[in-house]
Amino acid sequence: MTIQQFIQEQIFIPRLNHSEVLVVYDPDQRYRDICSSMANEKRVVVDATETSIKSRADAIMALGLLGRKEIEQLLVYVPSSKPIEDEEKQIDPFSLYAECGAVFPDGDSDSYMDLCLQAKPDHTTDIRKAFALDSNPSFAIINNIGDGQSWPNLQAQLGVESTKGIIFALLAPSAIQQAALKETNAWVGEAKELFKDSIGLSLKSRAESWSAIADELWRFMLFSEFAFDLPESLPSDLLDVPRAGDSAQPLVEDICERLRSDRRTQDIYIEQAEAIENDLNLKDSCSHMVDLGERDTFPFEERTFLLQAIDSLNHNDTDKVRLILSRHAQSVWTGKGESQIQWDLLRSALALVEACQDNERLIIEHKNSMEMLIDFYVSQLHEVDRSHREFEQAVSDYDWQDTQGLMKPLQQQVRKQYGRLMEKVQIIFTSHLEQSGWPLASKRANTEVFDQMVAPKLMQSGNKVAYFMVDALRYELGVALAQQLAEDGKVELITALAQLPSITLVGMASLLPGASTDFRLVKTENGFVPYIQEQEVKTVVQRMNLVKKRYGHRFQEGRLEEFVRGRFEIEDDIELLILRSVEIDSHFENHPDTAPTEIINALKRIRVAVHKLKDAGFNEVVIATDHGFFMNTHAAAGDTCSKLQGNWNNVHERCLLGEGDVDNNHYKLSCEKAGIKGDFSTVAGPLSLASYKSGMLYYHGGASLQECVVPVITLQLSAIEQTPVAQASVVLNYKNGAKRITTRLPVIEISLESQDMFSMDSDFEILIEAHNKAGEVVGEAKHGGAVNPATGTIHLKPGDKNQITIKMQLDFEGKFTVKALNPSTMAIFCQINLETDYTV
């Protein structure tokens, strides 16, 4: 390609395509012939060289034609300098066209020499020499540069023509290229000459093997890019390290960027960069530097950028954090699981901070009544809880490797910001609670769910209904679950208000038949017991017997997990199936630090169960929960509330039933006003989100939006399915076929290849898990990024590729299989066998 063709096709035409109007200012009249040759039926070229008056008229006429769509583009050629100041623009008759379109030159990259360097990046040294001899070399001189230059041995053995292609191949040859290089060393002399001419490298190695030459070339290229990117001078102990001159910068940066972005060369890039960083002691030499530029050539630079982002977030500079995240989203270092997990934590922290900031501004608009506050929570505010949960998932994923406490200050600040927002909301909530009572007449009470949403469906004989009683499925999780279930049928998400006090004993009983009219709490020596229709419903057996008394042989029940694992079958004449799930609440109660991960497994089981119910002929599904929960991770050691004096029954350290004094730190209302029927007269609890016991990272039992506003999901099952992945091929790959992992955070590449034209627009949902020989899960896709934090799944379209970090269990070692699964049926799309190469 000639320099004229390059300027026309790569500079002028793209700007015309984008802006429709382009003004070319050219005091040396270098580009006049190029512009004149661009005129055609749909593109008018106005040349102002001969006469200014006629060219003005022609330009005005052409602009009118453009406005009427009679032409597509207008190019105005002006043989004078581009006006810079406003006074100059007022005098210039053609500045109007530049304002409504594009202009050339536009910045330093449009200088003649820079255009020549862009056109011939393989010959930057020769081009700079030509400009040193003549500040305005002709097109002919530029076009002649590179002609006749040949590297016959290198070109023949590597199968590439350009200097750029040869250097790239010598750095990261394919298997065929590497074999050819090892057959003979006839290419070595050419390589030395090419390196010297193109990038200024004089090989010091006297060895003539490819590996020795490649190692020196890698060091030269990567260190040169690092030096080019530094905003300040190199440290004194690095000044003598060989590097390229300024004329080779475009070539060096282009090749290094290609090595990082090409998935086939990323592994060798990481290996070489880590080795060079250690050999040159770059981390210590540059430890005093704050700004290392924009590129993360070496791994220690990525940590510097991470620290900058953390510091910016600590100073509430979210714009800078977003810029850093955007710039490094596709960094080669995210291909390392340990690195990816840090950036995902930062990304989730930013999302939570911004969600808190956005919603804090809106509270004042929704605080005037309990109904307004609940509607705000249901429509928007619950998303802050989702962001907080995803942040805590990211913390859980990263904490085990944060041995130096790098993220601790950030975690504390983000948690405090979430806590401040929710405390504001909580004070509004409890003040309305005292005034309006609970539940609101305008909202569905949890005690009404069965009688109004399940019982009517069973009046029609033969209608098969599944009723899920899920412990601790708070509202934001219900939103996520409803979105996931949409592919299985018609979904409706309904807001319900939990029965107080918001504990499992009360909440599960409130979901039973007859609860809407005859639910009450009976006082005992040790507390209280829930009753419905004079029948005690304290235990699971008692609750299920109540249902069986009403529905007899039409009813069957069991644990959700047992049903998913196929450990019991549904009997033929069953029309009401109750499936019970306690995993979320149980895991939070016993293992709050890692509980966010269990949420994914619980929702995963619900989806699988729904799919099985569809196959079993069930028509409808109703999913309800006893209560929500609050993640109290922001609380400090002393953030507790003192109990009230009096004859109180302490419920889960968040609620008091009975009678006694009240103080300024508590709400207090009659049990009748709080919707609690039975033997107690008064209910009280902390106005804030504090509990009576310190160290509670997770709780329920009290009164808050998170504990008391719950979802009810109804699903009319249909035959809707995602497009069979049989029409597309799922491919898993680890490090180009490697079979051993050396990290507990291996990065797996997953791609989806279409098998027919009809599946091209389909969206496939895929679950990735690592299983041991017994089929037990020993590793899961790390949440965040492409992995949905609520489902643990990823979505791909045919042709998509993604890199997914697998978080292996810390105590696992040995052989395992990574599987790509259908999240609804758990059918295997694809799998690869791997083995650990580390010691537990």
Protein Blocks (a to p, Z undefined) as FASTA:
>chain_A
ZZklmmmmmmmmmmmmmnopacdddfkommmmmmmmmgcfklccddfklpmklmmmmmmm
mmmmmmnopafbdcdddfbdddfbfmlmmmmmklmmmmmmccddedjklpmklmmmmmmm
mlmmmmmmmmmmpmbbcfklmmmgophpacfklmmmnopabfmlmmmmmmmccfklmmmm
mmpcklmmmmmmmmmmmnopacfbfbfcfklmmmmmmmmmmmmmmmmmpmbdcdfklmmp
ccddfklmmmmmmmmmmmmmmmklmmmmmmmmmmmmmmnommmmmmmpmbgcjbdfbfkl
mmmmmmmmmmmmmnopaklmmmmmmmmmmgmklmpmklmmmmmmmmmmmmmmmmmmmmmm
mmmmmmmbmklmmmmmmmmmmmmmmmmmmmmmmmmmmmmmmmnommmmmmmmmmmmmmmm
mmmmmmmmmmmmmmnopadfkbccfklmmmmmmmmmmmpghiacdddddehiafklmmmm
mmmmmmnoccddddddddddddfklmmmmmpghklmmgccdddfklpaddeehiacfbmm
lmmmmmmmmnmmmpccddfklmmnopaccdfklcbdcdddfklmmmmmmmmmlmmmmmmm
mmmmmmmmmmmmmmnopabdcdddfbdcddfklbcfklccdddedjdddehhlaccdddd
ddfkbccddfklnopacjbfbdcddfblcdfbehiabdchiacfklmmccdddddddfbd
cddfklpccdddeehhiabdfbfbdcdddddddfbfklmmpccddddddddfkopafbdc
deehjbcfklopacddehiacdddddddfkbgcddddddddfklopafbdcdddddbdZZ
